[in-house]
Amino acid sequence: MARIAGIQINKTANGNIKSVLIDYKKHKDLVQPLLESVGAIEEDEFEKEWREGETLEESKQHVINHIKRKNWPK
């Protein structure tokens, strides 16, 4: 069996796989979806808000519209 960096397989005396230790930093792209699908981790509130937030262009347009509506003293 090939050795893969960041993955350690623990076996019983009979040779059956007992557990697998995976380095999350090295294999995050593979492990993250699995952990989310089984409910082991959930997206926190900050991540949800960040994902649903305005883009840079939307923010710029919002500021420009606000400035245009402002009643500037003459």
DRENTORKOL-3810 file (N, C-alpha, C; in nm, 4 decimals):
REM DRENTORKOL-3810
@n.u->0.0855; n.v->-0.1178; n.w->0.0000; ca.u->0.0000; ca.v->0.0000; ca.w->0.0000; c.u->0.0899; c.v->0.1239; c.w->0.0000
@n.u->0.0587; n.v->0.2198; n.w->-0.0846; ca.u->0.1382; ca.v->0.3415; ca.w->-0.0976; c.u->0.1200; c.v->0.4313; c.w->0.0239
@n.u->0.2279; n.v->0.4975; n.w->0.0615; ca.u->0.2211; ca.v->0.5941; ca.w->0.1713; c.u->0.1862; c.v->0.7306; c.w->0.1136
@n.u->0.0917; n.v->0.7962; n.w->0.1784; ca.u->0.0496; ca.v->0.9286; ca.w->0.1351; c.u->0.0761; c.v->1.0251; c.w->0.2499
@n.u->0.1468; n.v->1.1347; n.w->0.2199; ca.u->0.1789; ca.v->1.2336; ca.w->0.3225; c.u->0.0512; c.v->1.2910; c.w->0.3813
@n.u->0.0423; n.v->1.2941; n.w->0.5127; ca.u->-0.0721; ca.v->1.3531; ca.w->0.5805; c.u->-0.1843; c.v->1.2558; c.w->0.6108
@n.u->-0.1650; n.v->1.1276; n.w->0.5786; ca.u->-0.2670; ca.v->1.0268; ca.w->0.6083; c.u->-0.2019; c.v->0.9111; c.w->0.6821
@n.u->-0.2575; n.v->0.8771; n.w->0.7976; ca.u->-0.2056; ca.v->0.7675; ca.w->0.8798; c.u->-0.3195; c.v->0.6686; c.w->0.9044
@n.u->-0.2954; n.v->0.5412; n.w->0.8732; ca.u->-0.3965; ca.v->0.4373; ca.w->0.8911; c.u->-0.3566; c.v->0.3496; c.w->1.0089
@n.u->-0.4469; n.v->0.3357; n.w->1.1039; ca.u->-0.4240; ca.v->0.2501; ca.w->1.2205; c.u->-0.5031; c.v->0.1217; c.w->1.2022
@n.u->-0.4357; n.v->0.0079; n.w->1.2225; ca.u->-0.4998; ca.v->-0.1222; ca.w->1.2025; c.u->-0.5025; c.v->-0.2010; c.w->1.3327
@n.u->-0.5946; n.v->-0.2969; n.w->1.3389; ca.u->-0.6030; ca.v->-0.3869; ca.w->1.4531; c.u->-0.4960; c.v->-0.4956; c.w->1.4371
@n.u->-0.4842; n.v->-0.5821; n.w->1.5366; ca.u->-0.3875; ca.v->-0.6915; ca.w->1.5305; c.u->-0.4179; c.v->-0.7855; c.w->1.4138
@n.u->-0.5437; n.v->-0.7940; n.w->1.3735; ca.u->-0.5843; ca.v->-0.8794; ca.w->1.2615; c.u->-0.5572; c.v->-0.8150; c.w->1.1261
@n.u->-0.5189; n.v->-0.6886; n.w->1.1248; ca.u->-0.4914; ca.v->-0.6184; ca.w->0.9998; c.u->-0.6092; c.v->-0.5403; c.w->0.9447
@n.u->-0.7180; n.v->-0.5359; n.w->1.0194; ca.u->-0.8345; ca.v->-0.4579; ca.w->0.9766; c.u->-0.8140; c.v->-0.3104; c.w->1.0089
@n.u->-0.8619; n.v->-0.2241; n.w->0.9229; ca.u->-0.8485; ca.v->-0.0807; ca.w->0.9471; c.u->-0.9375; c.v->-0.0411; c.w->1.0639
@n.u->-0.8741; n.v->0.0226; n.w->1.1625; ca.u->-0.9464; ca.v->0.0667; ca.w->1.2817; c.u->-0.9805; c.v->0.2154; c.w->1.2728
@n.u->-0.8846; n.v->0.2963; n.w->1.2309; ca.u->-0.9070; ca.v->0.4396; ca.w->1.2201; c.u->-0.8119; c.v->0.4992; c.w->1.1176
@n.u->-0.8473; n.v->0.6188; n.w->1.0736; ca.u->-0.7653; ca.v->0.6907; ca.w->0.9772; c.u->-0.7471; c.v->0.8324; c.w->1.0295
@n.u->-0.6235; n.v->0.8789; n.w->1.0337; ca.u->-0.5917; ca.v->1.0145; ca.w->1.0771; c.u->-0.5491; c.v->1.0929; c.w->0.9535
@n.u->-0.6229; n.v->1.2004; n.w->0.9238; ca.u->-0.5968; ca.v->1.2795; ca.w->0.8038; c.u->-0.5597; c.v->1.4212; c.w->0.8441
@n.u->-0.4491; n.v->1.4703; n.w->0.7910; ca.u->-0.4044; ca.v->1.6078; ca.w->0.8164; c.u->-0.4996; c.v->1.7021; c.w->0.7423
@n.u->-0.5770; n.v->1.7774; n.w->0.8181; ca.u->-0.6803; ca.v->1.8641; ca.w->0.7606; c.u->-0.6196; c.v->1.9731; c.w->0.6731
@n.u->-0.5062; n.v->2.0284; n.w->0.7145; ca.u->-0.4437; ca.v->2.1358; ca.w->0.6369; c.u->-0.4021; c.v->2.0869; c.w->0.4981
@n.u->-0.3507; n.v->1.9660; n.w->0.4902; ca.u->-0.3030; ca.v->1.9124; ca.w->0.3620; c.u->-0.4164; c.v->1.8653; c.w->0.2726
@n.u->-0.5234; n.v->1.8136; n.w->0.3298; ca.u->-0.6290; ca.v->1.7501; ca.w->0.2522; c.u->-0.7663; c.v->1.8137; c.w->0.2767
@n.u->-0.7684; n.v->1.9444; n.w->0.3026; ca.u->-0.8927; ca.v->2.0144; ca.w->0.3343; c.u->-0.9970; c.v->2.0017; c.w->0.2232
@n.u->-0.9549; n.v->2.0124; n.w->0.0971; ca.u->-1.0493; ca.v->2.0064; ca.w->-0.0146; c.u->-1.1223; c.v->1.8727; c.w->-0.0211
@n.u->-1.0595; n.v->1.7664; n.w->0.0239; ca.u->-1.1231; ca.v->1.6347; ca.w->0.0226; c.u->-1.2044; c.v->1.6082; c.w->0.1486
@n.u->-1.1549; n.v->1.6558; n.w->0.2619; ca.u->-1.2162; ca.v->1.6245; ca.w->0.3906; c.u->-1.3360; c.v->1.7148; c.w->0.4212
@n.u->-1.3277; n.v->1.8412; n.w->0.3845; ca.u->-1.4322; ca.v->1.9390; ca.w->0.4170; c.u->-1.5715; c.v->1.8943; c.w->0.3722
@n.u->-1.5904; n.v->1.8553; n.w->0.2453; ca.u->-1.7249; ca.v->1.8133; ca.w->0.2036; c.u->-1.7767; c.v->1.6911; c.w->0.2802
@n.u->-1.6890; n.v->1.5990; n.w->0.3122; ca.u->-1.7297; ca.v->1.4807; ca.w->0.3875; c.u->-1.7786; c.v->1.5201; c.w->0.5266
@n.u->-1.7028; n.v->1.6043; n.w->0.5954; ca.u->-1.7400; ca.v->1.6462; ca.w->0.7304; c.u->-1.8703; c.v->1.7250; c.w->0.7308
@n.u->-1.8914; n.v->1.8077; n.w->0.6283; ca.u->-2.0168; ca.v->1.8828; ca.w->0.6188; c.u->-2.1345; c.v->1.7898; c.w->0.5904
@n.u->-2.1139; n.v->1.6888; n.w->0.5056; ca.u->-2.2242; ca.v->1.5994; ca.w->0.4690; c.u->-2.2716; c.v->1.5126; c.w->0.5852
@n.u->-2.1802; n.v->1.4778; n.w->0.6767; ca.u->-2.2197; ca.v->1.3965; ca.w->0.7916; c.u->-2.2588; c.v->1.4829; c.w->0.9110
@n.u->-2.2503; n.v->1.6165; n.w->0.8968; ca.u->-2.2911; ca.v->1.7069; ca.w->1.0033; c.u->-2.1875; c.v->1.7262; c.w->1.1123
@n.u->-2.0629; n.v->1.6889; n.w->1.0838; ca.u->-1.9577; ca.v->1.7041; ca.w->1.1839; c.u->-1.9171; c.v->1.8507; c.w->1.2022
@n.u->-1.9260; n.v->1.9281; n.w->1.0953; ca.u->-1.8975; ca.v->2.0713; ca.w->1.1039; c.u->-2.0062; c.v->2.1459; c.w->1.0285
@n.u->-2.0320; n.v->2.2663; n.w->1.0725; ca.u->-2.1314; ca.v->2.3503; ca.w->1.0080; c.u->-2.0688; c.v->2.4846; c.w->0.9759
@n.u->-2.1209; n.v->2.5468; n.w->0.8728; ca.u->-2.0748; ca.v->2.6795; ca.w->0.8374; c.u->-2.1229; c.v->2.7763; c.w->0.9449
@n.u->-2.0322; n.v->2.8557; n.w->1.0007; ca.u->-2.0730; ca.v->2.9473; ca.w->1.1065; c.u->-2.1418; c.v->3.0714; c.w->1.0485
@n.u->-2.2026; n.v->3.1497; n.w->1.1351; ca.u->-2.2825; ca.v->3.2653; ca.w->1.0939; c.u->-2.1992; c.v->3.3660; c.w->1.0157
@n.u->-2.0736; n.v->3.3876; n.w->1.0578; ca.u->-1.9878; ca.v->3.4827; ca.w->0.9882; c.u->-1.9660; c.v->3.4396; c.w->0.8439
@n.u->-1.9383; n.v->3.3117; n.w->0.8213; ca.u->-1.9150; ca.v->3.2617; ca.w->0.6857; c.u->-2.0390; c.v->3.2790; c.w->0.5979
@n.u->-2.1574; n.v->3.2551; n.w->0.6545; ca.u->-2.2811; ca.v->3.2726; ca.w->0.5782; c.u->-2.2986; c.v->3.4185; c.w->0.5372
@n.u->-2.2780; n.v->3.5103; n.w->0.6319; ca.u->-2.2927; ca.v->3.6527; ca.w->0.6025; c.u->-2.1885; c.v->3.6992; c.w->0.5020
@n.u->-2.0668; n.v->3.6495; n.w->0.5148; ca.u->-1.9582; ca.v->3.6884; ca.w->0.4242; c.u->-1.9899; c.v->3.6434; c.w->0.2815
@n.u->-2.0414; n.v->3.5219; n.w->0.2675; ca.u->-2.0746; ca.v->3.4665; ca.w->0.1361; c.u->-2.1891; c.v->3.5443; c.w->0.0719
@n.u->-2.2842; n.v->3.5916; n.w->0.1525; ca.u->-2.4011; ca.v->3.6610; ca.w->0.1012; c.u->-2.3826; c.v->3.8125; c.w->0.0939
@n.u->-2.2672; n.v->3.8630; n.w->0.1300; ca.u->-2.2421; ca.v->4.0065; ca.w->0.1342; c.u->-2.2288; c.v->4.0693; c.w->-0.0035
@n.u->-2.2180; n.v->4.2015; n.w->-0.0038; ca.u->-2.2047; ca.v->4.2765; ca.w->-0.1289; c.u->-2.0679; c.v->4.2540; c.w->-0.1906
@n.u->-2.0639; n.v->4.2619; n.w->-0.3233; ca.u->-1.9361; ca.v->4.2600; ca.w->-0.3933; c.u->-1.8762; c.v->4.4001; c.w->-0.3871
@n.u->-1.7544; n.v->4.4128; n.w->-0.4296; ca.u->-1.6882; ca.v->4.5433; ca.w->-0.4309; c.u->-1.7622; c.v->4.6403; c.w->-0.5228
@n.u->-1.8027; n.v->4.5925; n.w->-0.6383; ca.u->-1.8748; ca.v->4.6789; ca.w->-0.7325; c.u->-2.0094; c.v->4.7240; c.w->-0.6754
@n.u->-2.0800; n.v->4.6347; n.w->-0.6070; ca.u->-2.2074; ca.v->4.6715; ca.w->-0.5450; c.u->-2.1860; c.v->4.7759; c.w->-0.4358
@n.u->-2.0808; n.v->4.7612; n.w->-0.3590; ca.u->-2.0507; ca.v->4.8579; ca.w->-0.2530; c.u->-2.0165; c.v->4.9940; c.w->-0.3117
@n.u->-1.9375; n.v->4.9957; n.w->-0.4183; ca.u->-1.9030; ca.v->5.1219; ca.w->-0.4835; c.u->-2.0286; c.v->5.1926; c.w->-0.5341
@n.u->-2.1157; n.v->5.1172; n.w->-0.5987; ca.u->-2.2378; ca.v->5.1770; ca.w->-0.6520; c.u->-2.3273; c.v->5.2288; c.w->-0.5397
@n.u->-2.3330; n.v->5.1580; n.w->-0.4299; ca.u->-2.4118; ca.v->5.2003; ca.w->-0.3144; c.u->-2.3600; c.v->5.3349; c.w->-0.2610
@n.u->-2.2289; n.v->5.3489; n.w->-0.2503; ca.u->-2.1692; ca.v->5.4736; ca.w->-0.2004; c.u->-2.1933; c.v->5.5872; c.w->-0.2988
@n.u->-2.1758; n.v->5.5605; n.w->-0.4277; ca.u->-2.1972; ca.v->5.6639; ca.w->-0.5300; c.u->-2.3421; c.v->5.7124; c.w->-0.5261
@n.u->-2.4365; n.v->5.6213; n.w->-0.5168; ca.u->-2.5782; ca.v->5.6601; ca.w->-0.5090; c.u->-2.6071; c.v->5.7410; c.w->-0.3841
@n.u->-2.5461; n.v->5.7048; n.w->-0.2727; ca.u->-2.5656; ca.v->5.7777; ca.w->-0.1473; c.u->-2.5128; c.v->5.9213; c.w->-0.1605
@n.u->-2.3966; n.v->5.9354; n.w->-0.2203; ca.u->-2.3365; ca.v->6.0685; ca.w->-0.2365; c.u->-2.4215; c.v->6.1541; c.w->-0.3298
@n.u->-2.4743; n.v->6.0944; n.w->-0.4351; ca.u->-2.5578; ca.v->6.1694; ca.w->-0.5295; c.u->-2.6868; c.v->6.2187; c.w->-0.4649
@n.u->-2.7426; n.v->6.1425; n.w->-0.3718; ca.u->-2.8670; ca.v->6.1814; ca.w->-0.3051; c.u->-2.8452; c.v->6.2847; c.w->-0.1933
@n.u->-2.7229; n.v->6.2998; n.w->-0.1486; ca.u->-2.6921; ca.v->6.3887; ca.w->-0.0377; c.u->-2.7187; c.v->6.5352; c.w->-0.0787
@n.u->-2.7834; n.v->6.6112; n.w->0.0079; ca.u->-2.8077; ca.v->6.7536; ca.w->-0.0181; c.u->-2.6882; c.v->6.8323; c.w->0.0331
@n.u->-2.5991; n.v->6.8631; n.w->-0.0582; ca.u->-2.4781; ca.v->6.9349; ca.w->-0.0207; c.u->-2.5079; c.v->7.0842; c.w->-0.0097
@n.u->-2.4517; n.v->7.1507; n.w->0.0938; ca.u->-2.4742; ca.v->7.2959; ca.w->0.1077; c.u->-2.4082; c.v->7.3704; c.w->-0.0080
@n.u->-2.4743; n.v->7.4764; n.w->-0.0502; ca.u->-2.4217; ca.v->7.5554; ca.w->-0.1630; c.u->-2.3655; c.v->7.6848; c.w->-0.1177
END
